[in-house]
C-alpha cells in the first residue's frame, strides 16, 4: 500500500497532481503485464520478419512507459514531469493500437480479397488512408492532453480553466477517433461479406481469425473511448478521475487484452512469408506500366478472380454418353505464374 503522507502536507495542498492516494501495487502489476506483452511482440516481430510489427511494439512499450512514469510520480509527487509524461502517454497510447488495426486490415485485403480492393480502394492505400485519419486524431488528442497535463500540477482558477480546455480538446480528439472507427467498421463488414463468398480453405479460416480479432479490438478501443468521455464530462473533480479502479478496468485492461489478442493471433503467423507483404512502390509502378501497355492483364496480376476452365465436353455415342478423350487445352503459363508473390497473394 502506498504511503501518501504527502497528501496531508500543507505545503503540498492543491498544488500537486494527485488528489487521492494511488495504489503502487496495481501500478507495478500493469508495468509487468505490459512489459511481458512488449517483449512478446518484439520476439514475434523478429521471428515473422514483419516490419509493420514495429507499430504494435511501440503501442505496448508506450503503455509500459506510462505506468513507469506513473510509479515515479507516485514516489515523488512533487515533480510535475513524471506525472505529465504519464498523463500524456496513457491518454494517447491506444492510438498506436488503432493504427496497427488499420495496417493489418490493409494487408488482409491484399492477401484475402481476389481483386485486392475494398470499397474500390486499393489494398495498399486502404490502410494508409485510415492511418492518416488516425494521425489526425492523435495530434488533436496529444495537443489536448499536453494542455491538460501542463495545467494539472498548478492551482488557481486559471490553471483549472486551462486543464478543462485541454480535456475538452482531448475529448474532441477521441470523438474523431471513434468516428473514424465507425467508418472503418463499415468497410470491415464489407470485407466480411466478401470473405463469406469464398470457398472454405485454410486461408479463409486464417482470414476469419484475424477478422474476429479486428472486431474484438475495435470493441475494446470503443469501450475505452466511451470511458474517457464519461470520465471527463463532469469535470476534473468528479468521482471517476479520483478512483483509479475505473481506469484499470475500462482503459488499461482493455488495451492490454487487445495487445494479447494480436500476440496470440499474430498477423505474421496468419499471413506468413514475403509474398504476403505489399509490393514496393517501384514494383507497383512497373506492374501498372505493364498492365497499361498490354504486357500483362489484370488477371495475371491477381486483380481479377482466376477464371475456372470450361466444363469437359461430352458427346453422345450410341445409346449412352462417353467422355471426350481429346486432350484438354494447356493453360497458358505467364511470367508471373512462377512468382508466388503476385500469383497467390490473396486467392485462396
N, C-alpha and C positions, 0 to 999 in steps of 0.2 A: 504493500500500500504506500502511496506517495505521502511524504511528509510535506504538507503545504503550509508550514508555519508562516511563510511569506504573505499569505492572504490576510493575516491579522496584523501585518506590519503597517503602521500608519504611514510610513514613507512610500509603501507600495500603492496603497489606496486604490484609486481608479485609473492610475497611470499604466498599470501592467496589462498585458494582453489577456491574461487568464482571469475569468470571473468565477471559476469553480476549480476544484482540485482534480486534475486529470489522473487517470489510472496508468501508472508506468508499466504494470504487468501486461495489460492489454496492448499497450504500445509496443513492447518488446515482442509480444506474440506475433503481431502483424509485421514487424520488421523481419522476423524469422520466416513467416509464411511467404511474404513477397520475395524475400531473398532466395528461398528454395525454388520458387517458380521462375525467378530470373535466371538462376543457374541452369535449370532445366531447359529453358528456351535457348540459352546460349549453346548448350550441348546439342540440342536438336537442330538449331540453325546451322551449326558447323557440320553435323552429320549429314543432313539433307542438302546442304550447299545451296540454300535459297537466300539470296541477298535481301529479299523483302522481309525476311525474319528479323532483320535489324529493327524494324518498327515495333514489333511486339516485345523485343528485348528492351528497347527504350521505355516502352509502356510499363513493363514490370519494374525496371530499375528506377523509373520516375516515382512509382508508388513506394518502393523501398526507401528511397531517399527522403520522401515526405515524412515517413514515420521516424527516420533517423533524426531529422531536424526537429520533429515534434518532441522526441525524447530529450534532445539538447535544450530545447526551450523550457521543458518542464523542470529540468535540473537547474537551469539558470534563467528564471523568468524575468530577470532584469534586462536581459539583452533582447532587443526587438528583432535583430537579424534572423536568428533561427526560427522564430515564430512566423515572420513574414515569408521565409522560404517555405516552411511547412504549409502555410495557408495558400500560397500560390500553387504549389505542386499538387496538393490534394484537390484543389478545385479544377485544375486544368489537365491532370494526368489522364483521365478516361478518354480524352480526345485522341490520344495515341492508339488506344484500343479501337476506337471508332474508325480511324484511318486505316488500320490493319484490316478490319472487316471489309472496307471498300476495296482495298488492294487485292484481297483474296477473292472477292466476288468477280473482279475483272478477269482473274486467271481461271476462275470456274467457267466463265463464259467462253474463254479461249479453249478450254480443254473439253467441255461437255456439250457445247451447242454447235451443231454442224456448220452453220454459216458464220460462226464467230462474231455474232452480233446479238444485241439485246435491245429491244425498243429502237431499232435502226441505228444504234450506236456501236461502233467497233469495240472489240474487247479491250484493246489497249487504251482507248480513250474513255471507256466506261469508268474504270477505277480512277483515272486521272481527274475526271470531272468531279466526282464526289470527294476526292481528296482535296481539291481546290476549295470546294464548299466547306469542308471540314477545317481547313486552314483559316478561312474567313471567320468561322465561329470561334476558333482557337484564339485568334487575335483579339476579338471582342471580349472574350472571357478573360484573357490574360490582362488586358487593359483594366477591366473592372476589378479583377482580383488584386492587381497591383495597387490600385487606388485605395481599395478597402483595407489591404494589409498595411499600407503606409499610415493609415489613419487610426487603425485599431489599437495601437500602442500608446496613443495620446489620450488626453482628457479634454473636456470642454465641449460646448455645443458645436463649435466649428469642426472639430475632428469627428464628432458623431455624424454631422451632416455630410461630411466628406466620405465617411465609411458607408453611409446609406447610399450615396450617389454611386460609389464603386460597386456595391451589391446590386443596385438596380441595373447598372451596365452589364454586370456579370449575368444576371437573370435574363436580360435580353439576349446575351450570347448563348445561353443554354436553351432558350426558346428557339433560336435559329438552328441550333444543333438538332433539336427534336423535329423541327420542320423538315430538315434535310433527311433525317432518319425515316420519317413517314414517306417521303418521296422515294427513298431507297427501298423501303419495304414494298412499295407498289411494284417496282421493277423486279424485285426479288420474287414476288408472286408470279410475275410473267415468266421468269426463269423456271420456277417450279412447274408451271403449266407445260412448258416446252419439254421439260425433263420427263413428265408423265407420259408423253407421247413416244418416248424412245423404248426400244425393247429392253427387257431385263438382262443386264450384264453386270460384270464385276465393276466396270467403270461407272455405271449408273448407280450402283449401290454406294460407291465411294462418293459420288456427287451428292447423294441424299444425306450421307453422314455430315458432309460439310454444310449442306443447306440447313439441316436441323441445328447445327452449331451456330450458324449465322442467325437464325430466328431466336435462339436462346440468348445470344449475346445482345441482340437488339432489345430484347425484353429487359435484360439486366441493366443495360445502359439507360433505358427509359425509366425504370424504377428509380435509378439514381438521380436522373434529371427531375422527376416529379418530387422526390425528396428534397432536393436543393431549392426548388421553387417554393415548396411549402415551408421549408426551414426559415427562409429569409423574408417571406411575405409579411410577417408580423414584426419585422424589425430585428435589431441586434439582441434584444434582451428578452426574447420570448423563451418558452420552455425548451424547445428543441436545441438551439445552439448551446445551452447550458447543461445538456445531458448527452455525454459522448456516446452512450449506448446506441442512440439513433444513428449516429454516423457510421459505427461499425456494422450495424445491421443493414442499413439501406444505402450505404455508399461504398465503403471499403470491402465489405463482404461480397456484394455482387461483382465488383471489379476483380476480386481475387478469383471468384468462380469462373468468370469469363476467361481469365488467363489460364486457368486449369483446363478448361474445355479445349482451348487451342493447343495446349500441351499434350493432352490425350489424343485428340483428333488433329494432329499436326498436318497442315496443308502439304508440306513436303513429303509426307508419307502417302497421302491420298492422291497427290498429283506429282508423282516422282519423275526424276530424270530431266535431262536438259531439254527434251522435246516438249515438256510441259510449260516452259518459260516463253515469254513473248519474244518474237524475233526482234533483233536490233532495228534501230531506225534506218540504218543503211540497208539492211535486208528487206525491210518493208518497202523502201523506195524502189529497190531492184525488182521486187515482186510486182509492184504496181506498174512499173515500166513494162515488164514482160507481158502483163495482162493487157495493157493498152495497145501494145504492138502486135498482139496475137500470138506471141511465142508460147503462151500457156493460157489455159482457160481457168475460170473461177473454180470449176470442179476439181482440176488438178491441184489447186492450192488448198482445197478444202473449204472454199467459201460457199459451195453448194453441196447438198447431200449427194453422196455417190449413188448413181442410178443403178438399179438392180438389172441383171441381164434378162432378156426376154425369155418367156417360158419355152421349154423344149417343145418343138413341133411334133405333132402326131398325125399320122395319115392312115386311112383305112386300108387293110389288106385282107381280102376275102371277107369273112363274116365278122372278124374281130379287128382289133387295133394293135399295131406294133409300134414301138418307139423308133423314131427316126435315128438311124445309125450314122448319119453324116456327121463328120467331126464338128464340134462346137467352135464358133469363132474365138480366136485367141484375143484376150483383152490387150489393148494397146498399152505397152509399158512406157510411161512417161519418165522424164528425167527426174521428177520429184517423187516417183514411187519408191525410189531407193532411199529417200531422205525421210526417215520416220518423223523428223522434226515437224514437217509440214503435212505429210500424208496422213498421219494418225493422230494429229493433235486435237482431238475432240470428237472424232467419230467413233462411236462405240463399236 
